[in-house]
Amino acid sequence: MVALALVSAVGLAVDDRILVGVPIWTKPFKFSVSLVAYTLSLAWMISLLPTTHRAHRVGWWAGTVVAVSLTIEMVLITLQVVRGTQSHFNHATPFDNAVFQIMGASIAILWLSALVIAVLLLRARILDRATAWAVRLSSLIALAGAAVGFLMVRPTPEQLAVDEAPITGSHSVGVPDGGPSMPLTGWSTTGGDLRIPHFFGMHALQLLPLLLLVLAALAPRFARLADERVRLRLTLTAAGTYAATVVLLTWQALRGQALFSPDAVTLAATGAIVLLGGAATALSLRTPAPSLAEEVAA
């Protein structure tokens, strides 16, 4: 993925072709950069499985399937870029249709493999409880974020009105793909975009463990963070807030609403998440009462 990111960056610099409203090498560049973070995080999580347990070997095979599936996906995306045509949702020719079907199958296999890893992490005894739950919950949220991608293959009303539409499926909701969009991300600025919850959901795999690392780094300076129970509470609060945000972003996109054009209902839901998350954080930072064992020791 690192190598492909470099190749795609060169493509962005020297290839002036435009596809669906953006430079043609944008998709492989974004995918490869995103997957560098995703695969490194997943590999680290697999390494946490007990090496003497059968779960580690199962996790290793599941991770290998993820790697192979992603390789197939990226080879086909790059192939279609070289051919100058769309990779996702493309049924224009038998070859294009076959490419997209293979991509769909590889992503389904990847998702199931990631599910196996998530189940193994749920059952494994991992370091301290805060780390264990950061890893477990981030893997589950990432699975939910990846599953949002399956919503994109649904035909739009305009596509259903056409017999044998060459493109079936869309990132955008309420507007066609390729319209006005944000720089770099390419997310629609005039309608809903399912890539937003897809992106945020999948990258829980990095952000929640990263939060825990920050809390651990701050523990020597702040006595409350030195308590594992406080870090666990904050981890659970962050995971709950993050999951609620992914649900909100999905709901907003499905209603055809651009990220930065929320209506009153979306703003109210956002406010509720912020208030509940803030209150839960404040409660999490309260010094826990000593356990019975600690009282006896004292």
N, C-alpha and C positions, 0 to 999 in steps of 0.2 A: 504493500500500500504506500509506503514511503517512496519507492521507486516510481510508482504510477502517479503519485502526486507531483513529483518532479517533471515527469513526462507531460502531464496535463498542464502544468504551469508553462512549459515551453509552448505547448499547443495554444494556450490562451494568448501568448505573446506573438506567435507567428501565423496563426490561422484565423482569418477574419470572418469565417462563416458564422452565420446566426441560425440557431435552431430553437423554435418555440420561444422566440423573443429574447434569448440570451446567447452569448458566445457558445459555440458548439462544445468546447472542452470544459465548460463549467460543471456539468454533471459528474464526469469522472474525477475532476479535481475535488469537488465537495465530498463526494462519496469516499474517496481514498483518504482524505484528511480525517473525516469523521470516523472511518473504520480503523485508522491507526489508534485512536483513543479507545474505541470499543473493544478491539481485539487485545490490546495490552491489558485493559481492565479485566476482561474475561480470563485471560491467561493467569493474571495474578490471583483471581478468585479460585481458579482450579488448583493453583499451587497451595491454597489453604486447606484443601482436603487432606485428611490423614494419609501419609504415604504408605502406611502398612495396611491400610484398609482397601477392600475391593472397590469402594466408592472412588478412590483416586484413579484407578485404571479405567473405570466407566467414564469418569469425568474427562480423562485424557482422550479417550475415543470420541466422546461427544465434542470436545474442543477441536479435534482433528476434522470431524464432519463439518463443524462451523467454518473452519479455515478453507476446506475444499469448496463448500457451498459459496462462500464469499469470492473465492477465486473464479469460479464459474461465472458468477454474477458480473464481476468486474471485467472479465475477458469479453463477455457479450456486450456490455455497455460500451466498452472501448471499440469493439468491432463495429458497432452501429455508428459510433462517432466517425470512424474512418470511412464508413460507407456514406456518411452524410445524412443519416436518417434517424428517426426517433426509436429509442429502445423500449421504453415503457408504453404499454397500451397499444402497440402498433400491430395491426392485423392487415396492413395494406397488401402484402404479398404472402404467399405460403411460407417463404423463408422468414419474413419478419414475424409472422405468427408463430412459427416454430421457435424462434429466438425468445419471444416473450413467454411462451409456454414453458420453455426450459428455465427461464429466469424465475417464473412463478413457482415451479417445482423446487428449485434450489432454495428459494427463500422459505418455503413451507418446511423443508427439511431442516434448514438452519434454525427456524423458530422452535421446532420440536426438540432439536439438540440443545438449544439454550434452555428450554423448559426442563430437560433432564438435568442439566447443570444446576438450575435453580432448586430443583427438588433435592439434589444431593447436598446443596448448601444449607437447605432448611433442616436436614437431618444431621449434619455434621457438627461436631463440637469444635468451635473455632475461637481461639484466643479468648479475649474477654467478651462479655455479653454485648457491649456497645458495638464492638467491631463485628461480631457475629450478626447482629440485627441490621447494621448498616449494609453489610454484604447481601444478606438475604432479601431485605426489602428493596434495595436498589436493583437487584436482579429481577424481582417480580415487576417492579414499575417499568423496567426496560422491556420486559416481555409485553406488557400492555402497550407501551409506546410503539414497539415493533408491529403489534397487531393492528394498530391504526392504519398501517400501510395496506391492509386487506380491504379497507373501505374505499381506497382509491380506484380499485378495478371496476367499481360499479359504473355502468354507462350513465351518462347524463341524459336529461330529457331530450336535448337536441340530438344526441347520438341515437337514442331509441327511435326517433322520428325518421331515421334514415336506414334503408335496407343495406345490410352489410357495411356498416360504417368502418372506414379504414382505421380510425382511432376509437377505441372503446375504453373509457376510463379517464380520470382527470385528477390532478392534484388539487385544482381549484374547485370551489363550490359557489354556484350562482353566477360565475363569470368564466369565460373560456381561458384555458391555459395560454400563456404567452402575452398576457396583458400587462399593464403597468405593475411594476414590482419593486421590491426593496433592492438596493445594491448588495452585491455579494451573495446574500441568501437566495434571492430570486422569489421570495414569498410575495404573494399578491397583495397589493395595496387597495384594491377595489372590491374584493370579495373574500370569502372564506378560503383557507388554505390548510389542507390536512397535513402538509409537511411540517407545520409548526408543532402540533402535539406529538407527531411522529419523532421529530428531532428532540424535543424536550424530554419525552418519555425515555427514549433510548439512552440519552446521556445522563440519566439518573445513575447509571452504572459508574460514572466517574464522580459526579458531584456529591453524592451522599458519602462515599468513603473519603473524599477529599475534605468534606466538612469535619468528619471525625479526626482526620489527621491534624486539622487546624485546632480542634478542641484539645487534642493531646499535646500539641505544641504550646498552647496557652496555659496548660495545667500548672506548670511550675510558677507562673505569675499570679494565677487566680485560684485560691484555695478550693472554691466550690467545684471548679472543673477537674480538680484532682480526684474527686470522688467519682468512682465508676458509675454509681447509680445516677448521678446528675448527667453524665455524658450519655448514658443510656436513654434517659428521659428526653434529652435534647435531640438525640438521633431519631427516636420514635416520633417526636414532634415534627422534625424536619421532613421525615418520610411521609407523614400524614399530610402535611402542607403541600409537599411536592406532588403527591398523588392527586390531591384535590385540584391543584393547578393544571395538571395534565388533563383531568376530566373537564375542567372549565374550558381549556383551550380547544379540546375536541368538540365540545358542545358549541362553542362560538364559531368554529370553522364549519360545522355541519349546518349552521343557520345562515351561512353565506356572508359572514361578517368579518371584515378585515381586522387584523390584530390591533391596529391603532385607531380603529373606528368603532369602539364598543358602544352598545346602547345602554340604556339605564339598567336593564336587567343584568347585563354582563358586569357593569360597574358595581351593582349591588352585591353580586356574587363574589366579585373580587374583594370588595370591602369586608365581606363576611369571612373570607379565607384569611385576610390580613389580620382582622381582629381576633379570630379564634387562634390563629397561629401565634400571634403576639401574646395572648393570654396564656396559652399552653407553654410558651417559652418562659414567661415570668414564673409560672408555677414550677416548671422544670428546674429553674435555678434556685429554688428554695432549698435550704440545707436539709437533707433527709434526716429523719429521726434515727438515732442509733439503733442498731439491731439488738436483739436479746443477747446474742453472743458477745457483742461489743460492750453492752452494759455489764455483763458478768465479768468480762476481762477487766473492765475499769474498776 
